[in-house]
Amino acid sequence: MKKLFALLLALCLVLSMGVSAMAEASDYGEVVIEDGEHTLTFTEMPKGILLCYSGEVLMKLGLEEYIVGTSANNKGRVSPLEGVAEKFEGIPEIERSHENAVASGADLIIGEISAFKEDRWGTFEMLEEKGIHAYALNGTVVENETMDSVYQDIENMGKIFKVEDRAAALIEETKAQIAAIQAQVGEVDEAAKVKAFVMDSVSGNEVYTTSAGLESDLIELAGGVNVTKGMADSRWFTTSVETIVTANPDVMIFNDYGNPDMLAESMAFINDNEALADVPAVANQNYIVIPLAWAMHDLSAVVACQTFAEAFYPEAFADQPAA
């Protein structure tokens, strides 16, 4: 009788766990996310995330427990945001390939749309065939990326992982941070706005800079003017030194790819070019250097915006205590 009772008890426990799991699955319902040209439909909570971008949003939403791997050299590991870098400890780095994506055990991959190609993590179709959802960051599927794209990613992650309240709070917190920067700078007369040129990289006698996108938006949110805004149909484009001379920027923003030689090459190109000697940014050595990752689809954008504002209008921040 004792054995029979124990067997019945074990059976009840198994049935109870099964019913509980079914209840959890049915409680999830259906979550539909419009992601550019793709529609993602979730009928259960993702069990594992392969993180192919900095991932600060996920860390701030407390979703690190779902991350089974991250792309090699993920910049989130050196995030300037409090508490983010620490959450990457122990998360394995995975070399980019479709085979590794499948082997990771992830059922959701998050990254730029360019990550979802056959010779990278795999196309949307290749991944879907293996039961893996592929979420392309909003900033990479819309016509022009702004801070609204970051907010949209936060909202979408909140829906997928049923943490809508946390997501709403994070959006409001981030908007408040941007608003505080703008309030500090104050109303700047259009004619008095600082003019900035983004020096992304150099190739031969040509420079690569931005016409639109998140970095351009951050410059404007900080009270400045991106002097190359709208100069090309694409967000980034190649141009000549003459463009810099004509634009006559007050500030030069250098994007740091994490390669000291590359950054030194860009600075030398600007400093050693006689045609630029009288450009205010160069004559005054008014340079800003930011890690490129700070202007790439995530919450570090707030730090970039703050950095720009303080450099554009240092007098507005003169009374602030040193960090």
C-alpha positions as CSV (number, residue, x, y, z in Angstrom):
1,M,0.0,0.0,0.0
2,K,2.9,2.4,0.8
3,K,4.4,1.7,-2.6
4,L,1.0,2.3,-4.3
5,F,0.5,5.5,-2.4
6,A,4.0,6.7,-3.3
7,L,3.3,5.9,-7.0
8,L,0.0,7.7,-6.9
9,L,1.6,10.7,-5.2
10,A,4.4,10.8,-7.9
11,L,1.8,10.5,-10.7
12,C,-0.3,13.4,-9.2
13,L,2.9,15.5,-9.0
14,V,3.8,14.9,-12.6
15,L,0.2,15.6,-13.7
16,S,0.2,18.8,-11.6
17,M,3.5,19.9,-13.2
18,G,2.1,19.2,-16.7
19,V,-1.1,21.1,-16.0
20,S,1.0,24.0,-14.6
21,A,3.2,24.1,-17.6
22,M,0.2,24.0,-19.9
23,A,-1.4,26.8,-17.9
24,E,1.8,28.9,-18.3
25,A,1.8,28.3,-22.0
26,S,-1.8,29.2,-22.4
27,D,-1.3,32.2,-20.2
28,Y,1.3,33.5,-22.6
29,G,-1.2,33.9,-25.4
30,E,0.0,35.2,-28.7
31,V,2.4,38.1,-29.3
32,V,2.7,39.5,-32.8
33,I,5.6,41.9,-33.6
34,E,5.9,43.7,-36.8
35,D,9.6,43.9,-37.6
36,G,10.2,45.7,-40.9
37,E,9.1,43.4,-43.7
38,H,8.8,40.4,-41.3
39,T,6.2,39.5,-38.8
40,L,7.2,37.5,-35.7
41,T,4.5,35.5,-33.9
42,F,5.3,34.2,-30.5
43,T,3.0,31.6,-28.8
44,E,5.3,30.9,-25.9
45,M,8.1,32.6,-24.1
46,P,11.5,32.4,-25.8
47,K,13.8,30.1,-23.8
48,G,17.1,31.3,-25.1
49,I,18.4,34.5,-26.7
50,L,21.5,34.7,-28.9
51,L,22.5,38.4,-28.5
52,C,24.1,39.9,-31.6
53,Y,24.3,43.5,-30.4
54,S,25.2,45.4,-27.3
55,G,22.1,44.3,-25.5
56,E,21.8,47.0,-22.9
57,V,18.0,47.1,-23.3
58,L,17.8,43.4,-22.3
59,M,20.1,43.9,-19.3
60,K,18.2,46.9,-18.1
61,L,14.9,44.9,-18.4
62,G,16.4,42.1,-16.3
63,L,16.3,39.5,-19.1
64,E,19.9,38.4,-18.8
65,E,18.8,35.0,-17.6
66,Y,17.5,34.2,-21.0
67,I,20.7,35.0,-22.9
68,V,22.5,31.7,-23.9
69,G,25.3,33.4,-25.9
70,T,26.4,36.6,-27.4
71,S,28.4,37.5,-30.5
72,A,32.2,37.7,-30.2
73,N,33.6,41.0,-28.9
74,N,30.1,42.2,-27.9
75,K,30.5,45.9,-27.0
76,G,27.9,45.5,-24.2
77,R,30.7,44.0,-22.2
78,V,32.3,47.5,-21.9
79,S,29.0,49.4,-21.6
80,P,29.2,52.8,-19.8
81,L,25.8,52.1,-18.2
82,E,25.7,51.1,-14.6
83,G,25.4,47.4,-14.0
84,V,25.3,46.3,-17.6
85,A,28.9,45.1,-18.2
86,E,28.7,43.0,-15.0
87,K,25.7,41.1,-16.3
88,F,27.8,39.8,-19.2
89,E,30.0,37.8,-16.9
90,G,29.8,34.2,-17.7
91,I,27.8,34.6,-21.0
92,P,29.7,32.7,-23.7
93,E,30.9,34.5,-26.8
94,I,29.9,32.7,-30.0
95,E,31.7,33.0,-33.4
96,R,29.3,34.1,-36.1
97,S,27.9,31.3,-38.3
98,H,24.6,29.7,-39.0
99,E,25.8,26.4,-37.5
100,N,26.8,28.1,-34.3
101,A,23.4,29.9,-34.1
102,V,21.6,26.6,-34.3
103,A,24.0,24.8,-31.9
104,S,23.6,27.6,-29.3
105,G,20.2,26.4,-28.3
106,A,18.7,29.8,-28.8
107,D,15.1,30.2,-30.1
108,L,15.4,33.9,-30.5
109,I,18.3,35.9,-32.1
110,I,18.4,39.7,-31.8
111,G,20.7,41.8,-34.0
112,E,21.0,44.3,-36.9
113,I,19.1,43.2,-40.0
114,S,22.5,42.8,-41.7
115,A,23.2,39.9,-39.3
116,F,20.5,37.8,-40.9
117,K,22.3,36.7,-44.1
118,E,23.4,33.2,-45.2
119,D,27.1,33.8,-44.5
120,R,26.4,35.3,-41.1
121,W,23.9,33.9,-38.6
122,G,21.6,32.7,-41.4
123,T,18.7,34.2,-43.3
124,F,15.3,34.7,-41.7
125,E,14.0,31.7,-43.6
126,M,17.0,29.5,-42.6
127,L,16.5,30.3,-39.0
128,E,12.7,29.9,-39.1
129,E,13.1,26.4,-40.5
130,K,15.1,25.6,-37.4
131,G,12.4,27.0,-35.1
132,I,14.4,30.2,-34.3
133,H,12.9,33.6,-34.3
134,A,15.0,36.4,-35.7
135,Y,14.4,40.0,-34.4
136,A,16.0,42.8,-36.4
137,L,16.6,45.9,-34.3
138,N,14.1,48.6,-35.2
139,G,16.7,51.1,-36.1
140,T,17.9,48.8,-38.9
141,V,14.5,48.3,-40.5
142,V,13.1,51.8,-40.5
143,E,13.9,54.5,-43.0
144,N,15.6,56.7,-40.5
145,E,16.8,55.7,-37.0
146,T,16.2,58.0,-34.1
147,M,15.8,57.5,-30.4
148,D,12.2,56.4,-31.2
149,S,13.7,53.2,-32.6
150,V,15.4,52.5,-29.3
151,Y,12.1,53.1,-27.5
152,Q,10.4,50.7,-30.0
153,D,12.9,47.9,-29.2
154,I,12.3,48.4,-25.5
155,E,8.5,48.1,-26.1
156,N,8.9,45.0,-28.3
157,M,11.1,43.2,-25.8
158,G,8.6,44.1,-23.1
159,K,5.8,42.4,-25.1
160,I,7.8,39.3,-26.0
161,F,8.9,38.7,-22.5
162,K,5.8,39.9,-20.7
163,V,7.5,42.7,-18.8
164,E,5.5,45.5,-20.3
165,D,5.6,47.5,-17.0
166,R,9.3,47.3,-16.8
167,A,9.6,48.3,-20.5
168,A,7.3,51.3,-20.0
169,A,9.3,52.5,-17.0
170,L,12.6,52.2,-18.9
171,I,11.2,54.2,-21.8
172,E,10.0,56.9,-19.5
173,E,13.3,56.9,-17.6
174,T,15.3,57.2,-20.9
175,K,13.0,60.0,-22.2
176,A,13.5,61.9,-19.0
177,Q,17.3,61.6,-19.3
178,I,17.1,63.1,-22.8
179,A,14.7,65.8,-21.7
180,A,17.1,66.7,-18.8
181,I,20.0,67.1,-21.3
182,Q,17.8,69.4,-23.5
183,A,16.7,71.4,-20.5
184,Q,20.3,71.9,-19.4
185,V,21.3,73.2,-22.8
186,G,18.2,75.3,-23.0
187,E,16.7,77.1,-26.0
188,V,19.5,77.8,-28.4
189,D,18.9,80.2,-31.2
190,E,19.2,78.5,-34.6
191,A,21.9,80.8,-35.7
192,A,23.9,80.2,-32.6
193,K,23.7,76.4,-32.7
194,V,27.0,74.5,-32.7
195,K,27.8,72.9,-36.1
196,A,29.2,69.4,-35.9
197,F,30.9,67.2,-38.5
198,V,31.0,63.4,-37.9
199,M,34.4,61.9,-38.8
200,D,33.6,58.2,-38.9
201,S,36.6,57.0,-40.9
202,V,38.9,57.9,-43.8
203,S,39.8,56.1,-47.0
204,G,42.5,57.6,-49.2
205,N,41.4,61.2,-49.8
206,E,37.8,60.6,-48.8
207,V,36.0,60.7,-45.5
208,Y,33.0,58.7,-44.4
209,T,30.3,60.6,-42.5
210,T,26.6,60.6,-41.7
211,S,23.6,62.0,-43.5
212,A,20.9,60.7,-41.1
213,G,20.3,58.1,-38.5
214,L,20.8,57.9,-34.7
215,E,24.1,59.8,-34.4
216,S,22.6,62.6,-36.4
217,D,19.5,62.6,-34.2
218,L,21.7,62.7,-31.0
219,I,23.6,65.7,-32.3
220,E,20.2,67.5,-32.7
221,L,18.9,66.4,-29.3
222,A,22.1,67.8,-27.8
223,G,21.3,71.2,-29.4
224,G,23.7,71.0,-32.3
225,V,23.5,70.8,-36.1
226,N,24.8,67.9,-38.1
227,V,26.3,69.9,-41.0
228,T,26.0,66.9,-43.4
229,K,22.4,66.1,-42.6
230,G,20.4,65.2,-45.8
231,M,23.4,65.3,-48.1
232,A,22.8,61.7,-49.3
233,D,19.9,59.3,-49.6
234,S,21.8,56.8,-47.4
235,R,22.5,57.3,-43.7
236,W,26.2,57.1,-44.3
237,F,28.1,58.3,-47.3
238,T,31.6,59.1,-48.6
239,T,32.6,62.6,-49.3
240,S,35.5,64.9,-49.8
241,V,37.5,67.4,-47.8
242,E,35.8,70.2,-49.7
243,T,32.6,69.3,-47.9
244,I,34.2,69.9,-44.6
245,V,35.6,73.2,-45.7
246,T,32.2,74.4,-47.0
247,A,30.4,73.2,-43.9
248,N,32.9,74.9,-41.7
249,P,32.0,73.0,-38.5
250,D,32.7,74.2,-35.0
251,V,33.2,70.7,-33.7
252,M,34.6,67.5,-35.1
253,I,33.2,64.2,-33.8
254,F,35.4,61.2,-34.2
255,N,33.9,57.7,-34.0
256,D,36.1,55.3,-32.2
257,Y,35.9,51.7,-33.5
258,G,38.1,50.5,-30.7
259,N,41.2,50.5,-33.0
260,P,43.8,53.1,-31.9
261,D,45.6,53.1,-35.2
262,M,42.4,53.7,-37.1
263,L,41.5,56.7,-34.8
264,A,45.0,58.1,-35.1
265,E,44.8,57.9,-38.9
266,S,41.5,59.8,-38.9
267,M,42.9,62.5,-36.6
268,A,46.1,62.8,-38.6
269,F,44.1,63.1,-41.8
270,I,42.2,66.1,-40.4
271,N,45.1,67.8,-38.6
272,D,47.6,67.5,-41.4
273,N,45.3,68.7,-44.2
274,E,46.2,72.3,-45.0
275,A,42.8,72.9,-46.6
276,L,41.2,72.4,-43.1
277,A,43.6,74.7,-41.1
278,D,41.1,77.5,-40.9
279,V,38.0,75.4,-40.2
280,P,37.0,76.4,-36.6
281,A,36.9,72.8,-35.3
282,V,40.4,72.1,-36.5
283,A,41.9,75.5,-35.7
284,N,40.6,75.2,-32.1
285,Q,41.2,71.4,-31.9
286,N,37.6,71.2,-30.8
287,Y,37.3,67.4,-31.0
288,I,35.0,64.9,-29.5
289,V,35.8,61.1,-29.4
290,I,33.0,58.6,-28.7
291,P,32.9,54.8,-29.1
292,L,30.9,54.1,-32.2
293,A,28.8,51.6,-30.1
294,W,27.3,54.6,-28.2
295,A,25.5,55.6,-31.3
296,M,24.3,52.2,-32.3
297,H,20.7,51.1,-31.5
298,D,20.9,51.0,-27.7
299,L,20.7,52.9,-24.4
300,S,24.4,54.2,-24.6
301,A,22.9,56.7,-27.0
302,V,21.9,58.7,-23.9
303,V,25.6,58.9,-22.8
304,A,26.6,60.0,-26.4
305,C,23.9,62.7,-26.2
306,Q,25.2,63.9,-22.9
307,T,28.7,63.9,-24.2
308,F,27.8,66.0,-27.2
309,A,25.8,68.5,-25.2
310,E,28.6,69.1,-22.7
311,A,31.1,69.6,-25.5
312,F,28.8,71.8,-27.5
313,Y,27.8,74.1,-24.6
314,P,30.3,73.6,-21.8
315,E,29.1,76.8,-20.1
316,A,25.7,75.2,-19.6
317,F,27.3,72.4,-17.5
318,A,30.0,74.5,-15.7
319,D,28.2,74.3,-12.4
320,Q,27.8,70.6,-12.5
321,P,29.9,68.6,-10.0
322,A,32.6,66.3,-11.6
323,A,31.5,62.8,-12.2
